[in-house]
Amino acid sequence: MGWNPWEYDDEVLITLCEACHEREEYLKNFDMMAWRYLLTNGLTRNKLQRLVTAISKSINHPDKDAVNEFEQVIKRVYGER
């Protein structure tokens, strides 16, 4: 998955308290389960690219148009429900 801690540059390392470290480990496992779920339920690279683009726009320009565009991408990627 990743490198050993001593193989990273010092600038990219952060120190976490025990509770934060446990949370990060939980989220890492959650991320893997979420990806497995998405991939087995029809997420393609094209759909992922459209989702990431829409999310980036809504984060970088959090206005009503960006949010509406994000909602439209979700509907196109996953279909109307």
C-alpha positions in Angstrom: 0.0 0.0 0.0 2.5 2.6 1.2 6.0 3.0 2.1 7.6 2.6 5.5 7.6 5.7 7.6 11.3 6.2 7.2 11.0 6.2 3.4 8.9 9.4 3.3 10.2 12.9 3.3 10.0 14.6 6.7 7.8 17.4 5.2 4.9 15.0 4.5 4.8 13.4 7.9 2.4 14.5 10.6 2.2 13.5 14.2 -1.2 12.2 15.5 -2.4 11.6 19.0 -3.5 8.0 19.6 -7.2 8.8 19.2 -6.6 10.6 15.8 -4.4 7.7 14.7 -7.1 5.2 15.5 -9.6 7.3 13.5 -7.3 7.5 10.5 -6.8 3.7 10.6 -10.6 3.2 10.8 -11.1 5.6 7.8 -8.4 3.9 5.8 -10.3 0.6 6.2 -13.6 2.4 5.5 -12.2 3.9 2.3 -11.2 0.4 1.0 -14.6 -1.0 1.8 -16.3 2.0 0.1 -14.2 1.7 -3.0 -14.9 -2.1 -3.2 -18.6 -1.4 -2.9 -18.5 1.4 -5.6 -16.5 -0.7 -8.0 -18.7 -3.8 -7.6 -21.8 -1.6 -8.1 -20.9 -0.1 -11.4 -18.5 2.8 -10.8 -16.3 3.2 -13.8 -13.3 5.4 -14.3 -15.4 7.7 -16.5 -18.0 8.1 -13.8 -15.4 8.6 -11.2 -13.7 11.4 -13.2 -17.1 13.1 -13.6 -17.8 12.9 -9.9 -14.3 14.2 -8.9 -14.6 17.1 -11.3 -18.1 18.0 -10.0 -16.9 17.7 -6.4 -13.8 19.9 -7.1 -16.0 22.6 -8.6 -18.4 22.6 -5.7 -15.6 22.8 -3.2 -13.6 25.4 -5.1 -16.6 27.5 -6.0 -19.3 26.8 -3.4 -22.1 28.6 -5.0 -25.6 27.6 -6.0 -24.6 26.8 -9.6 -21.8 24.5 -8.5 -24.0 22.7 -6.2 -26.7 22.3 -8.8 -24.1 21.0 -11.3 -22.9 18.5 -8.7 -26.5 17.3 -8.2 -26.9 16.9 -12.0 -23.7 14.9 -12.3 -24.8 12.6 -9.5 -28.1 12.0 -11.4 -26.3 11.3 -14.7 -23.8 9.0 -13.1 -26.2 7.0 -11.0 -29.5 7.7 -12.7 -32.6 9.2 -11.3 -33.8 7.4 -8.2 
